[in-house]
């Protein structure tokens, strides 16, 4: 079986590794001229580290990460209003640099299977009754494959072939800044993630290993708003609790990335014949649950298990859609709702945050975490 993976990001490499482990002949095609990740740090919750373990990648990740033991929510002054311990799962919760994860994935892939500067322009059915798929690339080049996996992110070209629709990403009303600082305040050595919520804005800090922290800030504003400098971000959050100002100040300007909060309306169509979508091409989500990369890992593991089970590619891809769509739709919607609540400037959300008991809020968050983190991709195939 010869499979094209369109997209040379984390989702695409996870799929290539998973399929390579079951003997599939995989080729990876990336539009950019080099393989690189844009962003800062990321979280891998127990549902993702389970998938990493199944793919034989967890041990490599454990060498370059910070383990997460607790998530704390605060107000801008530092008052803690919720705290959740991350306990009880078979695999740990981790935070690491995006580039470190990409390096681990690259080391597990045959470099000869990676093709850069190969932008996909479309997919068509080949001869022989459509038993082959033609992937069309920029410059007029074309190659044939038995199947195609669309891992080409938010602006997916493959998604248009699968759904038959042209869909614009939806801006959810706030911008996100991310940065990495080479410092580790003592509090964060214990594996704590903190997130402070203000009025229409937030600031989070998480350790990512190697003595570094990743921070992220959000602020409600139009998507046409002018870019804000590091000095502007520092000035805006200077009065928030320590060590927020110190972390921003320790971050090089070049290490700060600004992205809009985007997702898409949920689609129930994840495959068409021998073409399937995974990761952000299938279910882009806002980062409020830290599940973007986690769901891509789940996708890769489930897809490989289905293809390894025998039967036709079409049947495996169709079953993949049926198994995955409800879970990812719930997480996309959950992340969107949390972002709306957390970014709210209305009195209702502020009242709930400030007046409900710490134990009640912590318990509600813990139940949400367990519902997502306890899932073990592949277990849905048993029986």
HELIX and SHEET records of a PDB file:
HELIX    1   1 UNK A   10  UNK A   20  1                                  11    
HELIX    2   2 UNK A   46  UNK A   54  1                                   9    
HELIX    3   3 UNK A   58  UNK A   62  1                                   5    
HELIX    4   4 UNK A   98  UNK A  107  1                                  10    
HELIX    5   5 UNK A  111  UNK A  113  5                                   3    
HELIX    6   6 UNK A  127  UNK A  130  1                                   4    
HELIX    7   7 UNK A  158  UNK A  163  1                                   6    
HELIX    8   8 UNK A  186  UNK A  190  5                                   5    
HELIX    9   9 UNK A  230  UNK A  237  1                                   8    
HELIX   10  10 UNK A  244  UNK A  249  1                                   6    
HELIX   11  11 UNK A  253  UNK A  255  5                                   3    
HELIX   12  12 UNK A  279  UNK A  283  1                                   5    
HELIX   13  13 UNK A  287  UNK A  289  5                                   3    
HELIX   14  14 UNK A  292  UNK A  308  1                                  17    
HELIX   15  15 UNK A  313  UNK A  342  1                                  30    
HELIX   16  16 UNK A  347  UNK A  355  1                                   9    
HELIX   17  17 UNK A  358  UNK A  373  1                                  16    
HELIX   18  18 UNK A  379  UNK A  381  5                                   3    
SHEET    1   A 6 UNK A 114  UNK A 115  0                                        
SHEET    2   A 6 UNK A  25  UNK A  29  1                                        
SHEET    3   A 6 UNK A   2  UNK A   6  1                                        
SHEET    4   A 6 UNK A 147  UNK A 150  1                                        
SHEET    5   A 6 UNK A 275  UNK A 277  1                                        
SHEET    6   A 6 UNK A 271  UNK A 272 -1                                        
SHEET    1   B 3 UNK A  41  UNK A  44  0                                        
SHEET    2   B 3 UNK A  93  UNK A  97 -1                                        
SHEET    3   B 3 UNK A  66  UNK A  68 -1                                        
SHEET    1   C 7 UNK A  80  UNK A  85  0                                        
SHEET    2   C 7 UNK A  70  UNK A  75 -1                                        
SHEET    3   C 7 UNK A 192  UNK A 197  1                                        
SHEET    4   C 7 UNK A 201  UNK A 209 -1                                        
SHEET    5   C 7 UNK A 212  UNK A 220 -1                                        
SHEET    6   C 7 UNK A 170  UNK A 181 -1                                        
SHEET    7   C 7 UNK A 257  UNK A 263 -1                                        
SHEET    1   D 3 UNK A 120  UNK A 125  0                                        
SHEET    2   D 3 UNK A 133  UNK A 137 -1                                        
SHEET    3   D 3 UNK A 142  UNK A 145 -1                                        
END                                                                             
